[in-house]
Amino acid sequence: RLAANCIDFKNLRTVSQVIYQVQGGNYSFEAVQKGNVFYQRARGVEKRLAKQNLDYWRQHPAKFALWYFNPHAPCPPTWYGQPASGQFKNHCYYEPKPDTCASVYSG
């Protein structure tokens, strides 16, 4: 989302801006909405995984995805008009429609 600079994620410059972004009157992340995003300090393993994500790690189905959620049901084929890119465990992932966010594919 930080690298995308398109669609819902224009002008985000820091990880904090991504985490605390408000869309449609609500925070984008449920943990922020409920106030439990940082109930304990990040351990070394979480910091390492976060750094890998920021630096280089890209894996299906999240490789080009900008949105994800847990529907507690089968994944819908689209979410707010964006096509599904796959599923990992209980979460469904969605990437931008073709030709709407070229920066997602160059990061």
C-alpha positions as CSV (number, residue, x, y, z in Angstrom):
1,R,0.0,0.0,0.0
2,L,2.8,2.3,0.8
3,A,4.5,1.7,-2.6
4,A,1.2,1.8,-4.6
5,N,0.4,5.5,-4.5
6,C,-2.9,4.9,-6.4
7,I,-6.6,4.2,-6.0
8,D,-7.3,4.2,-2.2
9,F,-3.6,4.6,-1.2
10,K,-2.6,8.0,-2.8
11,N,0.0,10.1,-1.0
12,L,0.8,7.7,1.8
13,R,4.5,8.2,2.6
14,T,5.1,6.3,5.9
15,V,4.1,2.9,7.4
16,S,2.3,4.8,10.2
17,Q,0.1,6.6,7.6
18,V,-0.8,3.2,6.1
19,I,-1.6,1.7,9.5
20,Y,-3.7,4.6,10.6
21,Q,-5.3,5.4,7.3
22,V,-9.1,6.3,7.4
23,Q,-11.3,5.1,4.6
24,G,-15.0,5.7,4.5
25,G,-14.9,7.1,8.0
26,N,-13.2,4.1,9.6
27,Y,-9.6,3.0,10.1
28,S,-8.5,0.6,7.4
29,F,-7.3,-2.0,9.9
30,E,-9.7,-3.6,12.4
31,A,-7.0,-3.8,15.1
32,V,-6.7,0.0,14.9
33,Q,-10.5,0.4,15.0
34,K,-10.7,-1.8,18.1
35,G,-7.7,-0.2,19.8
36,N,-5.7,-3.5,20.1
37,V,-3.1,-3.0,17.4
38,F,-0.2,-2.7,19.7
39,Y,-1.1,-4.6,22.9
40,Q,2.4,-5.8,23.3
41,R,5.8,-4.9,21.8
42,A,6.8,-6.5,18.5
43,R,9.2,-9.5,18.9
44,G,12.2,-10.0,16.8
45,V,10.4,-12.4,14.5
46,E,7.6,-9.9,13.7
47,K,10.2,-7.2,13.1
48,R,12.1,-9.4,10.7
49,L,8.9,-10.4,8.8
50,A,7.8,-6.7,8.5
51,K,11.3,-5.7,7.2
52,Q,11.2,-8.5,4.6
53,N,7.8,-7.3,3.5
54,L,8.9,-3.8,3.1
55,D,12.2,-4.7,1.4
56,Y,11.5,-7.5,-1.0
57,W,9.1,-10.3,0.0
58,R,6.3,-10.9,-2.5
59,Q,4.3,-14.1,-2.6
60,H,1.0,-15.3,-4.0
61,P,-1.8,-14.4,-3.3
62,A,-0.6,-11.2,-1.7
63,K,2.0,-10.4,-4.3
64,F,0.0,-7.6,-6.0
65,A,-2.9,-7.4,-3.6
66,L,-3.8,-4.1,-2.0
67,W,-6.8,-5.3,0.0
68,Y,-7.5,-8.4,2.1
69,F,-10.1,-9.4,4.7
70,N,-11.5,-12.4,6.4
71,P,-15.1,-12.8,5.3
72,H,-16.0,-15.8,7.6
73,A,-17.4,-17.3,4.4
74,P,-16.1,-18.3,0.9
75,C,-14.2,-15.5,-0.8
76,P,-16.3,-13.4,-3.1
77,P,-14.9,-13.1,-6.7
78,T,-14.6,-9.3,-6.3
79,W,-14.5,-6.9,-3.5
80,Y,-15.6,-3.3,-4.1
81,G,-15.1,-4.0,-7.8
82,Q,-11.5,-5.4,-7.5
83,P,-10.7,-8.9,-8.6
84,A,-9.7,-11.7,-6.2
85,S,-6.1,-12.8,-6.4
86,G,-6.4,-15.7,-4.1
87,Q,-6.8,-16.9,-0.5
88,F,-4.4,-17.7,2.3
89,K,-6.0,-19.5,5.3
90,N,-9.1,-17.5,6.1
91,H,-8.1,-14.3,4.3
92,C,-9.2,-13.3,0.8
93,Y,-6.8,-11.1,-1.2
94,Y,-7.7,-8.6,-4.0
95,E,-5.5,-6.8,-6.5
96,P,-6.3,-3.7,-8.5
97,K,-8.2,-4.0,-11.8
98,P,-5.9,-4.0,-14.9
99,D,-4.5,-0.7,-15.9
100,T,-5.5,1.1,-12.7
101,C,-2.4,0.9,-10.5
102,A,0.8,0.2,-12.5
103,S,3.0,0.9,-9.5
104,V,1.8,-2.3,-7.8
105,Y,3.5,-4.3,-10.4
106,S,6.8,-2.4,-10.3
107,G,7.6,-2.5,-6.6
